[in-house]
C-alpha cells in the first residue's frame, strides 16, 4: 500500500489526482519515478515537475564584478519570508556573495570549511552559525555557481530574489550588448530552459521521452506506421520547451532566442537559473483535508 508521503510527493510532481497517484504507485511497486512515467503514458500527467513545489523562504542573489568577468549566483534559505527581509539576513547574503566571488572552492563542503574572507579566525560555517544564533532561525547556504568568462556576465533578479539568473555571453561588453544580454537573462527567468541546445540534452532523457510518447500513441490506438513521425514531432516540441535557443523569445514570440542572439552577434556560453526553494519539500498543509475530499468524490 503506497504511503501518504509518496502519494503526496507524486501529486505535487505531476498534478495528477490522489486516486490516480495511488494507483500509479501500486502499479509500479512504489517507485515514484516509474509512477511518473506511468501517469504520463496514461495521459494523466503532462510532465513531471522536477523541482516539486516551492516551500523554502530566503533569497537568490547574484554578484558580478565591475568588469563583468567574474560572478556568482547563490541561494540562502531561511524559515520565514519575514526574516529574509531583515537587514541581518541581507547583510549575511551580501557577505556570502562577496566571499564566494573571491573563493576557489568548488563544493559546498569546501566553502563551509574555508576561512571567512573578513576574519580568517573563523570559517564560513561558523559565520553562518553565528547568524543563526543572532537571527533566531535556521539558515542555509543551499547552493551556488561561480563564473569566470572571456566574454561578459549579466544577471537578472525577479521578485526581490524569488528567481535569479546569470548568463555568460560570448561577445564584447558594450552598452548595446548589455541591453541584449538583459533581455536574454529576463527570458531565462521567465521561460526556465534547462539546456542551451539539443546537444546538451542527455541521451537517456531523449530515449525516455521517446518511449513515453510511443506508449501514449499506442494507448490511443495509433497505427505503428505513423507513430514514429508523431514521436519526432513531439520531440521537436519537447526540445522547444527545454532548450534555450529553440524557445520562442518572450518579448517577440515570432522569433526564437537563437534568432535574437544572431541578430545581435552574440552567443550564450552558459547560464544558471535558481528559483527559490525549488526541490525542497513543502510543509504539510491541508493534505489530509484534500485526501478526504478526493475520497468523497470517488465513493
Secondary structure, 3 states (H helix, E strand, C coil): CCCHHHHHHHHHHHCCCHHHHHHHHHHCCCCHHHHHHHHHHCCCCCCCCCCCCCCCEEEEEEEECCCCCEEEEEEEEECCHHHHCCHHHHHHHHHHHHHHHHCCCCCHHHHHHCEECCEEEEEHHHHHHHHHHHHCCCCEEEEEEEEECCCEEEEEEECCCCEEEEEEEECCCCHHHHHHHHHHHHHHHHHCCCECCHHHCCHHHHHHHHHHHHHHHHHCCCCHHHHHHHHHHHHHHHHHHHEHHHCEECCEEEEEHHHHHHHCCCEEEEEEEEECCCCCCCCCCCHHHHHHHHHHHCC
